[in-house]
Amino acid sequence: MALINENYLKLQAGYLFPEIGRRVSEFMAANPDKEVIKMGIGDVTKPLSPAIIKAFHAGVEEMANSETFRGYGPEQGYGFLREAIAENAYQKNGIEISADEIFVSDGSKSDTGNIQDIFGNDNKIAICDPSYPVYVDTTVMAGKTGDCKANGHYDGIVYMPCTVENNFVPDFPDQVPDLIFLCYPNNPTGTVATKAELKKWVDYALEHKSIILFDAAYEAFITDDDIPHSIYEIEGAKKVAIEFRSFSKTAGFTGTRCAYTVVPNELEAFGTDGKAYPVKPLWNRRQSTKFNGVSYPVQKAAAATFSEEGKKEVAETIAYYLGNAKIMRESMREIGYEVYGGENSPYVWVKTKDGMSSWDFFDKVLNEANVVGTPGSGFGPAGEGYFRFSAFADRENVIEAMERIKNLK
Ligand SMILES: *Cc1c(COP(=O)(O)O)cnc(C)c1O
């Protein structure tokens, strides 16, 4: 008798985006004459830029030619891309990360989920509330939790509320966690962490021999000079942090798939006997065993994001999205909403009025303004009473959506 992984039965059904899709389809079926504007799901809308496409095509051509054809590549990524990442994303900013500490992958979603493979089952895992759902769900799948409680929290996970009061950067929890997921600029709140706030967490991890799993998927949206782009800007972080970055939101690779994870040589974790082990060889082994690398043309395309042209084009697209975020932020403020994020991030986090629930606000905005956003409660109980707007949209749609919301009663 084949047994299932019963941890999957603990996962909550009615996942956020399918539920949004269901309500939107239902509305559209009932109101075929209404034009619905979608600012919900966190997916880019602009195409890959010319320099990236050119490199992508050249990579495809190489695959068509017997002299330049390539089969399996290195599981860790091609040297040209790892070098380009180390140099452009780190060394140019004064951070000493070398190419051999960089692992190219098909996405930060998979990496943030897969990373738990190399850590023991008895680790206490801390996750922000609200958060990107992948951290919680993959922790459940890995069997590191009990059941989901009535409040939407799983037994066994240490939840760290991120609220207005703590500036959306978590306080230290009552129980000391071993693995700590942090994401800045944050999805869903669109807020950032200062150097001082990240230093607090790095020092905490150093003190408790914990490891920070730092998701920097939105790093490219940072515009304030004093906001750190990398956890490794904090002294000591290479001893206690893994960083995840992705070309998805940075350069429009959500459908193309390329990301990378940094596992510093200095990073150590421990055996139950207290003996220290370097973490990098474990991740290298994990990837070499279960992953066969990213396709060559895609890696060529990713490397092109670091060319002069590529950088310029990527920066223009990001500025466009940030321009959308600014319009959303200012429009919502103008009509009296409390608004967070959206300055160094494509997400704007809006507090509903008069204690209205996230889903009630979703329905109101859908039914009366025909605009789709994301209910904050879908990212965790502490997101209740908030609503996320995504700036990944066309400018004219953003302007139109904001006009409609301004005219709501
Ligand atoms: C979009 C996103 C990612 C990127 O995922 P990919 O698999 O690289 O496309 C990672 N983390 C967060 C928080 C995200 O929102």
Ligand as a Chemical Component Dictionary entry (heavy atoms), coordinates in Angstrom:
data_LIG
# 
_chem_comp.id                   LIG 
_chem_comp.type                 NON-POLYMER 
_chem_comp.pdbx_formal_charge   0 
_chem_comp.three_letter_code    LIG 
# 
loop_
_chem_comp_atom.comp_id 
_chem_comp_atom.atom_id 
_chem_comp_atom.alt_atom_id 
_chem_comp_atom.type_symbol 
_chem_comp_atom.charge 
_chem_comp_atom.model_Cartn_x 
_chem_comp_atom.model_Cartn_y 
_chem_comp_atom.model_Cartn_z 
_chem_comp_atom.pdbx_ordinal 
LIG C1 C1 C 0 8.336  36.593 -6.817 1  
LIG C2 C2 C 0 9.041  36.215 -5.567 2  
LIG C3 C3 C 0 10.145 35.374 -5.612 3  
LIG C4 C4 C 0 10.739 34.944 -6.927 4  
LIG O1 O1 O 0 10.384 33.703 -7.271 5  
LIG P1 P1 P 0 10.995 33.041 -8.599 6  
LIG O2 O2 O 0 10.746 31.602 -8.350 7  
LIG O3 O3 O 0 12.432 33.378 -8.672 8  
LIG O4 O4 O 0 10.196 33.585 -9.758 9  
LIG C5 C5 C 0 10.799 35.055 -4.436 10 
LIG N1 N1 N 0 10.378 35.555 -3.267 11 
LIG C6 C6 C 0 9.342  36.394 -3.188 12 
LIG C7 C7 C 0 8.973  36.969 -1.884 13 
LIG C8 C8 C 0 8.636  36.732 -4.330 14 
LIG O5 O5 O 0 7.591  37.550 -4.236 15 
# 
loop_
_chem_comp_bond.comp_id 
_chem_comp_bond.atom_id_1 
_chem_comp_bond.atom_id_2 
_chem_comp_bond.value_order 
_chem_comp_bond.pdbx_ordinal 
LIG C1 C2 SING 1  
LIG C2 C3 SING 2  
LIG C2 C8 DOUB 3  
LIG C3 C4 SING 4  
LIG C3 C5 DOUB 5  
LIG C4 O1 SING 6  
LIG O1 P1 SING 7  
LIG P1 O2 DOUB 8  
LIG P1 O3 SING 9  
LIG P1 O4 SING 10 
LIG C5 N1 SING 11 
LIG N1 C6 DOUB 12 
LIG C6 C7 SING 13 
LIG C6 C8 SING 14 
LIG C8 O5 SING 15 
# 
